[in-house]
Amino acid sequence: MPGNIKNIVTAMDRPDIHLFRKLPKSDLHNHGMLGGKRSVIEKFQGKKFAPFKSEGQGITDLNNWIVNELRPFFQLPGSMEKAIEAAFIQARFDGVTRLEMSVDVLFSSVFNVPAGRIVGALKHAHETFAPDIDFIPELGFPRSKSLRTLLSGFDQFLDFNYFRSIDLYDDEFAQPVENFRELYRFARKLGLKCKAHAGEFGTAESVKKAVEVLELDAVQHGIGAAESPSVMKWLADNKIMLNICPESNIKLKRTRSYKTHPIRILYDHGVKVTVNTDDALVFGAGVSEQFLKLFNAGVFTLDELTVIRNNGL
Ligand SMILES: [Zn+2]
């Protein structure tokens, strides 16, 4: 039936957003409170967000947007639960089938709610809005805070035995990665998957160092590694996956466009990469949109995008 084959080929030659949304995919780099479907949160607060615009100051711009745009939302009663609900709705809408999503280890004090309520909100939203998603709950540790503060936050979540992964994020230059060695050793003993942000703005060497010092299973971003063939070879040899967020890197002006994004260089050097959202609420793109943009920019073929999708699954 040549007609049918032709139809399939035509559809594959010009994939659209609906095709990508239908394909099973992972999102392994997702900060839950910033991962929500924008329309859900805008409806809840009765007000639209201003679009995010970077002034070229990286994480500072992101934190400024969060303070200016999100603070009024987070002052509303029930906002923590709504943010988590919106994140699961966004993931389902995007066709995500495997989700590693973090909540901040200090949220209990930020929102002035017991840790159990945060765990309860995650369980409830997962079961209610996206029960088919394989969900790996993750605790995020902001690198700008002291180890003592982070450990006391961590302590409040330990009894629930719920989280399966950790991440270190925020300003990657805030303090040396060595300061978190003991935290990661402890997490590893608990059987948690160990991830950290490195090389979002930092160098290739900083990516390798983070992996070595914290004994990471995967790196969030890690795109700085593209500057060094030897670090890329080392990452490939050690099967360290980079969970990359192209839209975030472009919106934060780390790289100019999809065409010039280092993900292609990393891929060509054998580094395992995935495509992820980072903060869908802020940057406004799901995994599917980014697959489409990478394809339309001529960065990856459909076959290559299948390899990348399977890396995460
Ligand atoms: Zn991130």
Residues whose N, C-alpha, C, O or C-beta is under 5 A from the ligand:
A	BS01	ZN	D278
